[in-house]
Amino acid sequence: MTSTMTGSVTNAADQQDLRDNMFPVDREIEVDQCEVEGEIPPGLRGMFVRNGPNPMFEPIGKYHMFDGDGMLHGVAFADGKASYRNRWIRSRGLQAEVKLGRAAYPGLSDVMNFPSPDLVGDAGPVKNPANTHIVRHAVRLLALWEQGLPTEIAPDLGTVGEWDFAGELKGAMTAHPRIDPRTGEMFFFAYNFFPPFLVYYVVDAAGKLIKRVELDLPAPIMMHDMLITEDYSVFMDSPIVFDMEALSTGGSMVQWKQENGTRIGVMPRMGDADSIRWFEVPTSHVQHFWNAWQDGNRVEITGCRFEQVDFGIETEASDKESGIGEAGGVPARYWVDLDSGDAGSEFFDDEMGEFCRINDDYTGIKSDKLYMSGFTRPGARGGDFDTIVKYDQATDTRTKWYSGDSGHIGENVFAPDPDGSAEDDGWIVNSSHDSATGQSEVLVLDARDIEAGPIARVQVPQRMPFGFHANWFPASE
Ligand SMILES: [Fe+2]
């Protein structure tokens, strides 16, 4: 084991988002061969990487889980064996703080209180912790944070630096781009506090940014995910509105404005601002979609639907403890009929969940197998999942695996079986943490039989704190 960077958080102020398994780890390690319970399938070759917040220094002021420095945890699978490493993402802001030996950037609750350039040099007024997701497109691994540029990551999880698509991307990039597995193109957006409130981008299969479109929205909103079909890009304009006043007067920086309603926007993938059509649907929000596809002139959408959202992003002046509200969304369909203009939504289950994932080879075409991180224990906090859920829309069935009374799981990532042909021929890879034993694991389940539970459990050689999104990067690519 080698230790290359160390952290010094103590949570002296006993902040909620640093308690229990949200407390960061303080070192980077590498272990060539992890202990494994069960058998790693020989076809599972590649790397599972999970991103998440892991502050290196004691936070200044109020800390929200969205604030922490990004840390990548990678488990590489080959020849039935698994290795582990974790690396902080060396953002410009973090490097400036390392020089100082302490935190210099406030969290989201006080984000406008920019550190002086005397302290942080040219690292900029806001830290881009790159802590939300990681994707691979046109060879590049990109760690994502929705209010900043993507951060390029090396195959060994070292940080290359912020990537602006050779100078073409001037603003932020969502943490949830959509990559068309058939064309290799990547589609994404950025939201802004000031007009243009939404900007849409297309990157070609070679990684060149080839399209930028400013889209009109009635209000500055927090948009987290988008969709593609074979012909269209699809957006949801829901009423999570930025309240710039709150930044100076206290209260939540994002407000749910029921009266603004929810609309679905459908535009040709290579269309312009005039080509987007908006369709009203029941007032609701989807943080993460499963998928969208075309059925004749209908666009079908699946995702976990929230009736209202509270991210608990409170300003310094607010005395409310930070914390995400409603634990999860509820599985739902939305549809838009492009001919009649009819649009709507209906639930297809009543269980709460989030972190919707599919076999990404089906992005933009009809997919029947939907994976969700769910809850079995009552009263769970948002993001504290304990159950792997699979829906099969072809047979209208739901199967589950519960991780146990002290189990906590993350996002279900689908790793396709290179010898498989069916949509669920492959494995679900997920991270887990047992709060009774302190052991973290990376789990492998046969995606065709979730109820059977893990067929392999990789013992992660240190605690893996609560995190956000994960992905699978096959070795062959
Ligand atoms: Fe997300």
Boltz pocket constraint, residues with backbone or C-beta under 6 A from the ligand:
constraints:
  - pocket:
      binder: B
      contacts: [[A, 132], [A, 175], [A, 176], [A, 224], [A, 287], [A, 288], [A, 469]]
      max_distance: 6.0
